[in-house]
Amino acid sequence: MSLTNSASPAFADVPTAVPFRRAFSVVYLEDAAASHPRAQRILAKLPDAEIIRCRDYREVFHRRNQSPVLQKNAQALILAVSDRPRVYEGAPVCQDFGNRRFYYTSDVMNCIFDCEYCYLQGMYPSGNIVVFVNSEDTFTALDKLLSEDPVSSAEAGEPLYVSISYDTDLLALEPLLGFVSEWISYAESRPALTLELRTKSASAATLRALPVSDHVILALTLSPDEVIRAVEHRTPSLSARLAFASEALSLGWNVRLCFDPIIAVHDAASVYNAMFDEVFSALPMERIRDASVGQFRISHEYLKEMRRRRPCAVTCYPYELTDGVYHYPPEIGDPLIRLAVDRLSEVMPRERIYL
Ligand code: SF4
C-alpha cells in the first residue's frame, strides 16, 4: 500500500511549536468553567479569541453532523467542567508496560495534531478540543486510588501507573494549558505514582521550561519521515523528534521510544530499517529506558466511523478482524513487528522492548 498523499503540506516548514492564537480563534466557554482560575489563565493567553458562552460543553462537542476532519483546520477550544473524575482503568488492549495498576486520565479530549490513523476520529463526534479545567477532581480521584489497598496480592507494592496524555498530546498543548507542569508538581509528593507522558511534540523550549521529574516517563513516538509526511499531519519531522529526544536525555528525563503504530507503507521494511539506522546514529540508545512496538490496530466501531468520516489509505485498508479489533493480515503485520524487535534488540535487552 502506498500512503503518498499529494494533499500533504510541505512538512519541512512545519514549526514544532503550535501558534495557538491562530489555532483557537474561537473559544466556547461553559458557564460552570467561566470563573475557574485555569479557564481564566488559558483565556489570558488567547486575547484575540472570540469567546462564546454555552450552558453545557456537549451542546457544542456533541452537535450532530460535524466534520472532525474539516474542524481540524480551524479547531475551536471548549473550556468545561467535568461532572465526574476523568480517571479510567486501562483496557486490556492498552499497552501497560508490565504495570498491574494501570490507569489513564482524560482531562483533554482531542489533539492539535492530525494523524489519519488516530482513533480519536472514530471516538469523538468533533475535531474541536475540550479542556476540562477542574483537574483538582482528577487529582483527588487519584489520591483515593493511591490510598486504597491493592485489589489483589499481585498488585501489592506496585506503583500506580497513570498515562496522562492519552486522548490528546498534552505536551504539545503545554504552552497554552500548563497541565504538564501541574502534573509534575502533583506527582512530586507521591512516591507511589509514575506518570507516562506520550507525545509527538518536539518543542525543546517547552521541555526546558519544565522541571525534570523522576516520576515521569517521557514517551516519544517515532515514525519514518515517509509515514510522518503521509499520515501524521502537522507533527514534527523525525529529525526534529530525534533532536528533542536527545535534548530530553541531556536534561535527565526518563525517555521511552514508541514505534507504535507501525504502518504498512510501500516498501515498509526498507523504510523502517532506514528509520532505525537514523535513530541509532542520533541517540545514545543505552540511555533509553525502554521501547514499545506495535502495529496499527483499531476497534471495529472506531474504524467504521473513521471510514465514513475520513476515507483514506489507512482507514480503507482491507484489515482482518479478530475479536472486534482490526489489524493487518499476519503476513503483512508480523514481519514488520519482527523487524522492529530485531532492530531494537541490537541496542537494548529484549526485556526492555514491549509489544
Ligand atoms: S498525535 Fe496521537 S492523539 Fe494526536 S492526532 Fe496523532 S495519534 Fe491522535
Residues whose N, C-alpha, C, O or C-beta is under 5 A from the ligand:
A	BS01	SF4	C111 F113 D114 C115 C118 D167 T168 D169 K200
